[in-house]
Amino acid sequence: MLMTLQINQQQICLALNNPLRCWIIELLQSHSALSSTDLASLLHISLGKCHYHLDNLDGLIKQDNEKRYFLTEEGKRAFQLLIKL
């Protein structure tokens, strides 16, 4: 359990350490689910750059059957921490 908690804290710290990843978390919280193309468009970044940041959010986000991203429970917890900053 402690190992899982440490990994989750590391994932959250990594996510909150970059403004684009914070914006992705905020967008997914407000839109429920978005495709990588939609996220890249909303963030005004390339699709490749978007995928890089999505890869760094592993554990905080997942994809549904339509390949749209959404927040996991850990991602929702990261959002709660983000709004407290």
N, CA, C and O of each residue as an XYZ file, in Angstrom:
340
protein
N       0.823     -1.201      0.000
C       0.000      0.000      0.000
C       0.861      1.256      0.000
O       0.571      2.204     -0.730
N       1.924      1.274      0.817
C       2.802      2.431      0.872
C       3.468      2.666     -0.473
O       3.601      3.809     -0.911
N       3.893      1.577     -1.140
C       4.531      1.706     -2.451
C       3.558      2.324     -3.457
O       3.948      3.194     -4.236
N       2.292      1.882     -3.447
C       1.275      2.432     -4.338
C       1.047      3.906     -4.043
O       0.932      4.713     -4.965
N       0.981      4.260     -2.780
C       0.786      5.651     -2.389
C       1.940      6.515     -2.883
O       1.714      7.621     -3.374
N       3.168      6.030     -2.761
C       4.332      6.790     -3.226
C       4.293      6.972     -4.734
O       4.597      8.055     -5.235
N       3.923      5.924     -5.465
C       3.833      6.032     -6.925
C       2.760      7.037     -7.294
O       2.980      7.864     -8.178
N       1.606      6.991     -6.645
C       0.538      7.934     -6.952
C       0.951      9.368     -6.655
O       0.625     10.277     -7.418
N       1.655      9.576     -5.569
C       2.137     10.915     -5.242
C       3.149     11.385     -6.283
O       3.148     12.557     -6.660
N       4.002     10.494     -6.747
C       4.971     10.852     -7.777
C       4.265     11.220     -9.073
O       4.644     12.192     -9.725
N       3.239     10.453     -9.459
C       2.483     10.755    -10.670
C       1.811     12.115    -10.561
O       1.831     12.902    -11.507
N       1.230     12.384     -9.430
C       0.549     13.663     -9.233
C       1.555     14.812     -9.262
O       1.289     15.851     -9.867
N       2.689     14.638     -8.623
C       3.723     15.684     -8.635
C       4.217     15.940    -10.052
O       4.402     17.091    -10.447
N       4.430     14.876    -10.816
C       4.866     15.020    -12.209
C       3.812     15.779    -13.013
O       4.142     16.659    -13.807
N       2.554     15.434    -12.802
C       1.471     16.089    -13.540
C       1.384     17.568    -13.205
O       1.253     18.405    -14.098
N       1.456     17.887    -11.935
C       1.288     19.275    -11.508
C       2.542     20.119    -11.715
O       2.528     21.331    -11.501
N       3.615     19.472    -12.131
C       4.879     20.166    -12.346
C       4.960     20.815    -13.727
O       5.962     21.455    -14.043
N       3.934     20.663    -14.547
C       3.963     21.205    -15.902
C       2.622     21.876    -16.204
O       1.570     21.268    -16.006
N       2.649     23.111    -16.676
C       1.389     23.825    -16.931
C       0.490     23.130    -17.949
O      -0.729     23.122    -17.783
N       1.066     22.549    -18.998
C       0.232     21.877    -19.990
C      -0.482     20.668    -19.393
O      -1.651     20.423    -19.692
N       0.213     19.918    -18.555
C      -0.422     18.767    -17.923
C      -1.510     19.225    -16.945
O      -2.540     18.565    -16.809
N      -1.288     20.333    -16.278
C      -2.337     20.897    -15.408
C      -3.557     21.281    -16.233
O      -4.690     21.018    -15.832
N      -3.327     21.901    -17.381
C      -4.449     22.301    -18.242
C      -5.195     21.086    -18.769
O      -6.422     21.101    -18.870
N      -4.451     20.023    -19.110
C      -5.104     18.795    -19.571
C      -6.016     18.252    -18.476
O      -7.158     17.878    -18.741
N      -5.514     18.211    -17.260
C      -6.325     17.731    -16.135
C      -7.567     18.607    -15.964
O      -8.667     18.092    -15.764
N      -7.394     19.920    -16.041
C      -8.531     20.833    -15.905
C      -9.544     20.639    -17.029
O     -10.750     20.633    -16.787
N      -9.054     20.480    -18.258
C      -9.959     20.281    -19.390
C     -10.735     18.980    -19.268
O     -11.934     18.934    -19.545
N     -10.046     17.921    -18.853
C     -10.736     16.643    -18.710
C     -11.745     16.680    -17.569
O     -12.783     16.021    -17.632
N     -11.447     17.441    -16.538
C     -12.407     17.591    -15.435
C     -13.659     18.325    -15.922
O     -14.777     17.959    -15.559
N     -13.472     19.342    -16.732
C     -14.624     20.140    -17.158
C     -15.384     19.535    -18.341
O     -16.573     19.807    -18.507
N     -14.714     18.714    -19.169
C     -15.375     18.131    -20.347
C     -15.673     16.644    -20.199
O     -16.254     16.051    -21.108
N     -15.306     16.041    -19.114
C     -15.491     14.603    -18.859
C     -14.577     13.729    -19.711
O     -13.809     12.938    -19.164
N     -14.638     13.852    -21.036
C     -13.775     13.050    -21.910
C     -13.508     13.826    -23.197
O     -14.403     14.456    -23.760
N     -12.250     13.765    -23.650
C     -11.844     14.449    -24.879
C     -10.846     13.584    -25.631
O     -10.084     12.832    -25.023
N     -10.852     13.691    -26.947
C      -9.853     12.999    -27.758
C      -8.537     13.767    -27.710
O      -8.506     14.934    -27.320
N      -7.479     13.123    -28.098
C      -6.188     13.808    -28.124
C      -6.204     14.953    -29.130
O      -5.562     15.980    -28.912
N      -6.927     14.786    -30.219
C      -7.043     15.850    -31.222
C      -7.762     17.059    -30.627
O      -7.350     18.201    -30.835
N      -8.829     16.800    -29.894
C      -9.558     17.897    -29.238
C      -8.678     18.604    -28.212
O      -8.662     19.833    -28.137
N      -7.948     17.818    -27.424
C      -7.064     18.416    -26.419
C      -5.993     19.265    -27.078
O      -5.736     20.387    -26.640
N      -5.361     18.740    -28.132
C      -4.309     19.493    -28.822
C      -4.863     20.806    -29.372
O      -4.208     21.846    -29.301
N      -6.062     20.748    -29.915
C      -6.691     21.947    -30.465
C      -6.992     22.966    -29.366
O      -6.705     24.153    -29.523
N      -7.566     22.510    -28.266
C      -7.888     23.415    -27.161
C      -6.636     24.029    -26.532
O      -6.666     25.165    -26.059
N      -5.539     23.272    -26.531
C      -4.287     23.750    -25.933
C      -3.402     24.497    -26.922
O      -2.395     25.092    -26.538
N      -3.783     24.463    -28.201
C      -3.002     25.112    -29.265
C      -1.573     24.557    -29.332
O      -0.596     25.301    -29.419
N      -1.491     23.212    -29.289
C      -0.193     22.537    -29.399
C      -0.313     21.434    -30.445
O      -1.413     21.061    -30.851
N       0.839     20.920    -30.873
C       0.830     19.839    -31.857
C       0.298     18.559    -31.228
O       0.319     18.396    -30.008
N      -0.171     17.668    -32.063
C      -0.680     16.392    -31.582
C       0.438     15.580    -30.926
O       0.209     14.898    -29.927
N       1.642     15.653    -31.487
C       2.784     14.951    -30.907
C       3.101     15.440    -29.500
O       3.339     14.640    -28.595
N       3.104     16.758    -29.322
C       3.359     17.332    -27.999
C       2.253     16.940    -27.022
O       2.514     16.681    -25.847
N       1.025     16.900    -27.516
C      -0.101     16.508    -26.681
C       0.070     15.061    -26.214
O      -0.126     14.759    -25.037
N       0.435     14.172    -27.136
C       0.632     12.767    -26.773
C       1.769     12.602    -25.770
O       1.693     11.753    -24.882
N       2.812     13.398    -25.904
C       3.912     13.347    -24.935
C       3.389     13.623    -23.528
O       3.714     12.903    -22.584
N       2.586     14.660    -23.398
C       2.069     15.022    -22.079
C       1.018     14.022    -21.593
O       0.940     13.743    -20.396
N       0.221     13.488    -22.496
C      -0.741     12.459    -22.113
C      -0.021     11.217    -21.589
O      -0.459     10.602    -20.617
N       1.081     10.857    -22.235
C       1.879      9.712    -21.763
C       2.403      9.949    -20.354
O       2.524      9.007    -19.571
N       2.712     11.193    -20.028
C       3.213     11.532    -18.697
C       2.116     11.588    -17.640
O       2.395     11.776    -16.456
N       0.884     11.426    -18.066
C      -0.239     11.423    -17.129
C      -0.763     10.004    -16.884
O      -1.862      9.819    -16.361
N       0.027      9.020    -17.264
C      -0.361      7.620    -17.076
C      -0.743      7.363    -15.618
O      -0.010      7.733    -14.701
N      -1.874      6.740    -15.420
C      -2.370      6.494    -14.076
C      -3.367      7.548    -13.616
O      -4.221      7.284    -12.770
N      -3.250      8.739    -14.181
C      -4.181      9.820    -13.842
C      -5.284      9.937    -14.877
O      -6.352     10.487    -14.608
N      -5.010      9.409    -16.077
C      -5.995      9.413    -17.158
C      -6.054      8.020    -17.775
O      -5.118      7.228    -17.663
N      -7.166      7.749    -18.422
C      -7.352      6.521    -19.197
C      -8.135      6.869    -20.444
O      -8.645      7.980    -20.586
N      -8.224      5.893    -21.358
C      -9.010      6.080    -22.570
C     -10.243      5.191    -22.541
O     -10.203      4.066    -22.044
N     -11.342      5.714    -23.083
C     -12.549      4.906    -23.210
C     -12.518      4.159    -24.540
O     -11.514      4.205    -25.250
N     -13.601      3.473    -24.884
C     -13.663      2.681    -26.116
C     -13.568      3.525    -27.375
O     -13.206      3.028    -28.441
N     -13.892      4.794    -27.247
C     -13.830      5.708    -28.391
C     -12.503      6.465    -28.444
O     -12.366      7.436    -29.187
N     -11.528      6.016    -27.651
C     -10.177      6.601    -27.594
C     -10.176      8.030    -27.045
O      -9.262      8.807    -27.323
N     -11.207      8.369    -26.265
C     -11.237      9.669    -25.599
C     -10.628      9.498    -24.214
O     -10.784      8.455    -23.579
N      -9.942     10.521    -23.762
C      -9.293     10.488    -22.452
C     -10.233     10.996    -21.377
O     -11.044     11.891    -21.614
N     -10.115     10.415    -20.192
C     -10.893     10.850    -19.044
C     -10.037     10.676    -17.788
O      -9.056      9.933    -17.800
N     -10.407     11.357    -16.718
C      -9.664     11.282    -15.458
C     -10.010     10.009    -14.695
O     -11.175      9.623    -14.606
N      -8.986      9.365    -14.147
C      -9.194      8.260    -13.221
C      -9.485      8.868    -11.848
O      -9.497     10.089    -11.692
N      -9.716      8.016    -10.866
C      -9.916      8.523     -9.502
C      -8.673      9.284     -9.029
O      -8.786     10.306     -8.352
N      -7.498      8.782     -9.385
C      -6.256      9.494     -9.028
C      -6.171     10.819     -9.768
O      -5.676     11.805     -9.222
N      -6.643     10.849    -10.991
C      -6.663     12.094    -11.757
C      -7.590     13.118    -11.142
O      -7.291     14.312    -11.120
N      -8.715     12.642    -10.644
C      -9.652     13.539     -9.951
C      -9.028     14.061     -8.661
O      -9.244     15.210     -8.277
N      -8.254     13.209     -7.998
C      -7.558     13.653     -6.797
C      -6.497     14.708     -7.148
O      -6.307     15.677     -6.412
N      -5.820     14.508     -8.266
C      -4.840     15.504     -8.732
C      -5.522     16.828     -9.017
O      -4.981     17.889     -8.703
N      -6.721     16.775     -9.618
C      -7.468     18.003     -9.886
C      -7.803     18.724     -8.590
O      -7.671     19.945     -8.505
N      -8.235     17.975     -7.579
C      -8.554     18.587     -6.288
C      -7.341     19.276     -5.685
O      -7.459     20.352     -5.098
N      -6.170     18.654     -5.830
C      -4.937     19.292     -5.346
C      -4.612     20.530     -6.155
O      -4.133     21.529     -5.619
N      -4.873     20.455     -7.439
C      -4.582     21.577     -8.334
C      -5.411     22.806     -7.977
O      -4.895     23.924     -7.992
N      -6.676     22.616     -7.660
C      -7.510     23.782     -7.351
C      -7.182     24.371     -5.991
O      -7.581     25.495     -5.686
N      -6.456     23.617     -5.168
C      -6.028     24.140     -3.864
C      -4.750     24.960     -3.971
O      -4.419     25.715     -3.056
N      -4.024     24.818     -5.091
C      -2.753     25.557     -5.249
C      -2.978     27.020     -5.513
O      -2.018     27.774     -5.668
